[in-house]
């Protein structure tokens, strides 16, 4: 197998293990490239059908193209879509920097959805290479009854054996893309011809490298208008993937505080 085959096989194994051990479970669908790859892998893992809900924690501030994509591919992929709203920013911790405070809305929105549906497993599309705090995660990462992440007390993971500790009120975050890199994601998208929101491709010399809320996400300068051109651009780029995310220009402590509290 080549590198993509190995990553695909590992992710499918993780998804099947999660489904076997953690019920009920759901998959977080942010409508970005990573979560679209994750849905694609889940469809492969379960013979073309995702046998658990996909959740969109909606801030109401996504780009119109993202909502159009969600509506189109919910039908095309026959997904069981669960929607959850987020509380207003005024209810978030005022000590957080502005972009992190806005992002914190999703933390509460996700917690509300998990509690409402009593999910024991939540599949999320984070990668270690994205951001330093995410590099500390496990593949199966337990969250306490208050949804908090104890970053200093995580289970060991040897020989693809994933612990699923469970107490009342807690759940496990499952990260099937943890070992993938940004380039792996794009090469897999090219190989599999996975659909994406077209904001990832350049128009008038700009494109979005990472998609989030309109008010805290900015495009980068780029002329890459196809998947092949994006790959070629990334092969020479030294700019952070999340350079267009306002939150990533605030303090590292703010992001870790969000992650510890249950951020996606």
QUIVEN-V934226 format. One record per residue. N is the residue number from 0. RES is the residue in one small letter. NEAR is the number of other C-alpha atoms within 8 Angstrom. Layout:
n: (N N)
res: (RES RES)
near: (NEAR NEAR)
This chain:
n: (0 1 2 3 4 5 6 7 8 9 10 11 12 13 14 15 16 17 18 19 20 21 22 23 24 25 26 27 28 29 30 31 32 33 34 35 36 37 38 39 40 41 42 43 44 45 46 47 48 49 50 51 52 53 54 55 56 57 58 59 60 61 62 63 64 65 66 67 68 69 70 71 72 73 74 75 76 77 78 79 80 81 82 83 84 85 86 87 88 89 90 91 92 93 94 95 96 97 98 99 100 101 102 103 104 105 106 107 108 109 110 111 112 113 114 115 116 117 118 119 120 121 122 123 124 125 126 127 128 129 130 131 132 133 134 135 136 137 138 139 140 141 142 143 144 145 146 147 148 149 150 151 152 153 154 155 156 157 158 159 160 161 162 163 164 165 166 167 168 169 170 171 172 173 174 175 176 177 178 179 180 181 182 183 184 185 186 187 188 189 190 191 192 193 194 195 196 197 198 199 200 201 202 203 204 205 206 207 208 209 210 211 212 213 214 215 216 217 218 219 220 221 222 223 224 225 226 227 228 229 230 231 232 233 234 235 236 237 238 239 240 241 242 243 244 245 246 247 248 249 250 251 252 253 254 255 256 257 258 259 260 261 262 263)
res: (x x x x x x x x x x x x x x x x x x x x x x x x x x x x x x x x x x x x x x x x x x x x x x x x x x x x x x x x x x x x x x x x x x x x x x x x x x x x x x x x x x x x x x x x x x x x x x x x x x x x x x x x x x x x x x x x x x x x x x x x x x x x x x x x x x x x x x x x x x x x x x x x x x x x x x x x x x x x x x x x x x x x x x x x x x x x x x x x x x x x x x x x x x x x x x x x x x x x x x x x x x x x x x x x x x x x x x x x x x x x x x x x x x x x x x x x x x x x x x x x x x x x x x x x x x x x x x x x x x x x x x x x)
near: (5 5 6 9 8 9 10 9 8 9 11 13 9 10 11 9 8 10 9 7 7 11 9 9 13 12 12 13 12 7 10 11 9 10 13 13 11 11 11 9 11 13 11 10 11 9 6 8 11 10 5 9 12 12 12 11 13 12 10 5 8 11 8 6 9 10 9 8 11 9 8 8 10 11 8 6 7 8 11 8 9 8 8 12 9 11 8 7 9 5 6 10 6 7 4 8 10 7 10 13 13 9 9 12 14 13 13 10 14 11 10 9 9 9 8 6 6 8 12 11 14 13 12 13 12 10 14 14 10 12 8 8 9 11 10 8 9 9 11 11 12 13 14 11 10 7 11 10 12 9 8 4 5 9 7 5 10 6 4 5 6 8 8 9 6 7 6 5 8 13 14 14 13 13 13 15 11 10 8 11 10 9 9 9 12 11 9 10 12 10 6 6 7 9 6 9 11 6 8 10 13 13 8 5 8 12 15 13 10 11 7 8 10 9 5 10 12 9 9 9 7 8 10 11 9 7 11 7 9 12 11 8 9 8 7 6 6 4 5 5 9 9 9 12 12 11 11 10 7 10 8 7 6 11 12 9 8 12 11 11 10 12 9 7)
